[in-house]
Amino acid sequence: MREEYDFTNGKKNPYVKKLKKQITINLDTDIIDYFKGQSETSGIPYQTLINLYLSDCAAQKKQLQVSWR
């Protein structure tokens, strides 16, 4: 292995803007159970499914419509 490497002509990571940040969020158990069920059907981890759903909402600029029942 070399002592030094030259990265002056290296390419930047194209996914650097897509890095994820770990957070803590409180979700109702029925929401978690729903996504876990979807996970079993699709084979995609439930946290990834939640992220995909929220990403889709953000991309479509969906407005929240809250109604208290």
N, C-alpha and C positions, 0 to 999 in steps of 0.2 A: 504494500500500500504506500502511496506517495505521502510525503509530509504535508504538501500543499496542493490544492487543486485550483484551477483557473475557471471561474464561472462568469467571466465578463461577457461571453457570447452565449450564455445559457438562456433557455426560454423560461418565461414566467409561468407559474402554475395557472392554467385557465380556469380552474375551479376555486380559486382563492376567495371569490365573492360568494361561493356556495357553502362556505364553512358553517358548521352548525354550532350552536351555543347551548350548553346544557342549562336547563332551568328547572325549577320546581313549580308544579301547577296542581291545583286541587280540582279533581274531576269527580263527578258523581259515579258511583259504582256501576250503575246501569249503562252509563256511557262507555266505561272501560270494558264491561262485559260485551257490549255491542261490537266494539272494535276487535275484541279478542275473538268473537265469533266470526267476524269478517276475515280475520287473520287465518283461522283454521280453514276457511273455504278457499281463500286466495293463496295461502302459503307465504304471505308477506307479513313480517312482524307488525304487531298492532301499533307500536309507536310510529313506525314508518307510515302506516295507513293514516294515523291521525295527522302526521306532518303533511302527507300528500293532500288530505282533505283541506287542511288550513291553507296550504299553498295555493290550492285551486280557488278557494274563497278570496284570497288576497289578489291573485292574478285576475280574477273576474271583477274585482272591486265590489264584492257583494256587500250590501248595506245590512246591518243587523236590524231585525224587526222583532222586538221583544214584546211579548204579550203575557201578562200575568193571568193565569187561569185559576 
